[in-house]
Amino acid sequence: MSLRMFAVALALVTSLALAACGSDEDTSSSSVPSAESAEESATPAQARAEIGEVRAALDSALASLREGDAKAAENAVSEGYLQHFEKVEGPLEKVDRELNEGLEDGIREELRDTIRNGGSVEQVTKMTSEIKADLDNAEQKLR
């Protein structure tokens, strides 16, 4: 084994050993909240603000689709769901579980699948309007 290969192997083993050792700190008291805890700890007011961001993501998706960019449209829906609707789920679940599940499925699965499978602008516009009506309902329930 050459000296260079030995040095690389030693560095790798050392890194793995240090990673395996972990930390003496209690990770449950980390100052960085997990996505799940952020979702659960959102207040109704924060959830209402996030609903506005979800609407903006849906508008962006429609604009991209009208320009012929289905991939950008799908990405906008995904980002809207992951970055914003996830923060709505906890508070909405507490007041209307069925509405929460309908929105979750509608955004995360049905809308994205329709875009991914070549759905027309008209189809996506109709779905988006229905989702926005449900978001309006969710916003009212979170007051």
C-alpha positions in Angstrom: 0.0 0.0 0.0 1.4 3.4 -1.0 1.9 6.1 1.6 -0.9 8.2 -0.1 -3.4 5.3 0.1 -2.5 4.7 3.7 -3.0 8.4 4.6 -6.4 8.4 2.9 -7.4 5.2 4.7 -6.3 6.5 8.0 -8.2 9.8 7.5 -11.3 7.8 6.6 -11.1 5.5 9.6 -10.4 8.4 11.9 -13.5 10.3 10.6 -15.7 7.2 11.0 -14.4 6.6 14.5 -15.1 10.2 15.5 -18.6 10.1 13.9 -19.4 6.9 15.8 -18.4 8.4 19.1 -21.2 11.0 18.9 -21.5 13.7 21.4 -22.0 13.9 25.1 -24.8 16.5 24.6 -28.4 15.4 24.9 -29.7 15.7 21.3 -33.3 16.1 22.4 -32.4 19.6 23.7 -31.0 20.7 20.4 -31.8 24.3 19.5 -32.6 23.2 16.0 -36.2 22.0 15.9 -37.0 18.9 13.8 -39.5 19.3 10.9 -42.0 17.3 12.9 -41.7 19.5 16.1 -42.0 22.6 13.9 -45.1 21.2 12.3 -46.6 20.4 15.7 -45.6 23.6 17.4 -47.0 26.0 14.7 -49.7 28.3 16.1 -52.9 28.8 14.2 -51.7 32.3 13.3 -48.5 30.9 11.8 -50.5 28.2 10.0 -52.7 30.9 8.4 -49.6 32.8 7.2 -48.3 29.5 5.7 -51.6 29.0 3.9 -50.8 32.3 2.0 -47.5 30.8 1.0 -49.2 27.6 -0.2 -51.5 29.8 -2.4 -48.5 31.6 -3.8 -46.8 28.3 -4.7 -50.0 27.1 -6.4 -50.1 30.4 -8.4 -46.4 29.9 -9.4 -47.1 26.3 -10.5 -50.0 27.5 -12.7 -47.8 30.2 -14.2 -45.1 27.7 -15.0 -47.5 25.2 -16.5 -49.0 28.0 -18.7 -45.5 28.6 -19.9 -45.1 25.0 -20.8 -42.8 24.0 -17.9 -44.5 21.1 -16.2 -41.3 20.2 -14.2 -41.1 23.7 -12.7 -44.9 23.5 -12.0 -44.4 20.2 -10.2 -41.5 21.6 -8.2 -43.5 24.6 -7.2 -46.3 22.4 -5.8 -43.7 20.2 -4.0 -42.0 23.2 -2.4 -45.3 24.7 -1.4 -46.3 21.5 0.2 -43.0 20.7 1.9 -42.0 24.2 3.0 -45.4 25.6 3.9 -48.3 23.2 4.1 -46.3 20.9 6.4 -46.6 23.8 9.0 -50.3 24.0 8.5 -51.0 20.3 9.2 -50.5 20.2 13.0 -52.9 23.1 13.8 -55.4 22.1 11.1 -55.4 18.5 12.3 -56.6 19.7 15.7 -59.6 21.5 14.3 -60.5 19.4 11.2 -58.8 16.2 10.5 -60.8 15.4 7.4 -60.0 18.7 5.8 -56.4 18.4 6.6 -56.2 14.9 5.0 -58.1 16.1 1.9 -55.7 19.0 1.4 -52.7 16.9 2.1 -53.7 14.3 -0.5 -54.9 17.0 -2.9 -51.7 18.9 -2.9 -49.0 16.2 -2.3 -50.5 13.5 -4.5 -53.4 14.4 -6.8 -52.2 17.8 -8.1 -48.6 16.7 -8.5 -49.6 13.5 -10.2 -51.9 15.4 -12.6 -49.0 17.7 -13.5 -46.5 14.9 -13.8 -48.9 12.9 -16.0 -49.4 15.7 -18.5 -52.6 17.1 -17.2 -53.9 20.1 -19.1 -53.8 23.7 -17.9 -57.6 23.6 -17.5 -57.4 20.4 -15.3 -54.7 21.9 -13.1 -56.5 25.2 -12.9 -59.7 23.5 -11.8 -57.8 21.4 -9.2 -56.0 24.4 -7.9 -59.2 26.3 -7.5 -60.7 23.5 -5.5 -57.6 23.3 -3.3 -57.7 27.1 -2.8 -61.3 26.9 -1.7 -60.3 24.2 0.9 -57.4 26.5 2.0 -59.9 29.3 2.5 -62.0 26.9 4.6 -58.9 25.9 6.6 -58.0 29.5 7.2 -61.4 30.2 8.6 -61.2 27.2 10.9 -57.8 28.3 12.2 -59.2 31.7 13.4 
